[in-house]
Amino acid sequence: MRLAFESESSICNYITILKSIFETVFDSIIKQNLNNELDMTVRFIKMFMNYNQHEANLKFLEESIKKYPKYVNFHSAKGSMLCFLQKYEEAVSAFDIGLILDPKNTDLLYNKAAAI
């Protein structure tokens, strides 16, 4: 049993270390102010890595949307963050923008309906 707890502790430590390394690399890529798919993807992954930090993620998503206004997933994630913050009218607006960009996106439509 002791070995199981030690193994679990080691795994948790490695996950923390890996997350820190990824965040450092991702921050470095974002600071390069690239305007390409790598930057866009890194921003999306970074948002998910910190998914439970709703206020910080909302600010980060707003910055990302300014840079990539046509990336539907940022609008969808923004709507989700706003729902977590119980800002449903703003969430519906975010989902609406995503639906303008991708009218057949059923995930956006579902999330919009849930926010209403």
SEFIDO-16817 format. One line per field, with one value per residue (C-alpha): residue in three letters; z, y, x; residue number from 0. Coordinates in Angstrom, 3 decimals. Last residue first. Layout:
aa (ala	...)
pz (Z	...)
py (Y	...)
px (X	...)
i (NUM	...)
// end
This chain:
aa (ile	ala	ala	ala	lys	asn	tyr	leu	leu	asp	thr	asn	lys	pro	asp	leu	ile	leu	gly	ile	asp	phe	ala	ser	val	ala	glu	glu	tyr	lys	gln	leu	phe	cys	leu	met	ser	gly	lys	ala	ser	his	phe	asn	val	tyr	lys	pro	tyr	lys	lys	ile	ser	glu	glu	leu	phe	lys	leu	asn	ala	glu	his	gln	asn	tyr	asn	met	phe	met	lys	ile	phe	arg	val	thr	met	asp	leu	glu	asn	asn	leu	asn	gln	lys	ile	ile	ser	asp	phe	val	thr	glu	phe	ile	ser	lys	leu	ile	thr	ile	tyr	asn	cys	ile	ser	ser	glu	ser	glu	phe	ala	leu	arg	met)
pz (-22.597	-21.808	-22.557	-25.935	-26.767	-25.748	-28.033	-30.975	-30.398	-30.279	-33.391	-35.551	-38.751	-38.764	-38.475	-38.422	-37.584	-35.120	-33.332	-33.027	-31.642	-29.091	-27.793	-27.653	-25.796	-23.280	-22.733	-21.902	-19.651	-17.396	-14.774	-14.436	-15.652	-18.495	-19.378	-19.535	-21.870	-24.145	-24.281	-25.144	-28.064	-29.267	-29.092	-30.914	-33.813	-34.885	-37.057	-34.634	-34.276	-32.681	-30.989	-30.158	-28.401	-26.207	-25.319	-24.651	-22.227	-20.343	-20.137	-19.100	-16.192	-15.027	-15.463	-13.853	-14.016	-17.586	-16.879	-19.143	-21.456	-22.056	-22.643	-25.269	-27.148	-26.994	-28.208	-31.145	-32.201	-31.845	-33.896	-36.510	-37.251	-36.222	-34.064	-31.163	-29.884	-26.410	-27.249	-28.086	-24.861	-22.834	-24.392	-23.547	-19.941	-19.579	-20.984	-18.528	-15.582	-16.650	-16.936	-13.414	-11.951	-13.802	-12.562	-8.967	-9.295	-10.691	-7.806	-5.234	-6.854	-6.843	-3.171	-2.322	-4.217	-2.571	0.865	0.000)
py (30.905	29.644	26.030	27.082	28.906	25.860	23.645	26.029	26.345	22.569	22.206	24.298	24.699	28.519	28.696	32.305	33.733	30.878	31.850	35.407	34.080	31.933	35.029	36.957	34.073	34.124	37.863	37.215	34.304	35.999	33.236	33.179	29.577	30.721	33.472	30.906	28.759	31.694	32.529	28.902	29.026	32.350	30.993	27.838	29.851	31.324	34.261	37.011	35.699	38.495	40.270	36.847	35.868	38.976	38.256	34.641	35.650	37.945	35.175	32.692	34.887	35.238	31.521	29.908	26.390	25.867	26.551	23.863	24.418	28.062	27.049	24.544	27.224	29.732	27.091	26.335	30.002	30.513	27.404	28.343	31.671	35.288	35.220	37.629	35.969	36.336	33.587	31.103	31.851	31.587	28.170	26.946	28.136	26.756	23.402	23.209	24.083	21.499	18.905	19.653	19.427	16.158	14.788	15.650	13.955	10.835	10.768	11.092	8.289	6.063	6.804	6.049	2.743	1.793	2.366	0.000)
px (-30.744	-27.248	-28.246	-29.662	-26.420	-24.414	-26.510	-26.136	-22.424	-22.028	-24.212	-21.889	-23.902	-23.810	-20.001	-18.790	-22.220	-22.642	-19.431	-20.684	-23.965	-22.102	-20.323	-23.602	-25.291	-22.437	-22.914	-26.563	-25.596	-23.094	-23.227	-19.415	-19.393	-21.637	-19.159	-16.378	-18.487	-19.226	-15.530	-14.760	-17.197	-15.827	-12.270	-13.345	-14.745	-11.416	-12.515	-11.468	-7.902	-5.842	-8.724	-10.186	-6.947	-7.038	-10.677	-9.751	-6.995	-9.375	-11.964	-9.310	-8.230	-11.845	-12.630	-9.611	-11.073	-9.877	-6.213	-4.771	-7.724	-6.775	-3.166	-4.310	-6.276	-3.419	-0.980	-3.267	-3.503	0.225	0.983	-1.631	-0.004	0.262	3.341	3.630	6.807	5.301	2.771	5.550	7.410	4.212	3.581	7.083	6.840	3.311	4.433	7.339	5.085	2.521	5.278	6.521	3.017	2.381	5.690	4.804	1.422	3.112	5.574	2.795	0.832	3.895	4.570	0.939	1.057	4.363	2.855	0.000)
i (115	114	113	112	111	110	109	108	107	106	105	104	103	102	101	100	99	98	97	96	95	94	93	92	91	90	89	88	87	86	85	84	83	82	81	80	79	78	77	76	75	74	73	72	71	70	69	68	67	66	65	64	63	62	61	60	59	58	57	56	55	54	53	52	51	50	49	48	47	46	45	44	43	42	41	40	39	38	37	36	35	34	33	32	31	30	29	28	27	26	25	24	23	22	21	20	19	18	17	16	15	14	13	12	11	10	9	8	7	6	5	4	3	2	1	0)
// end
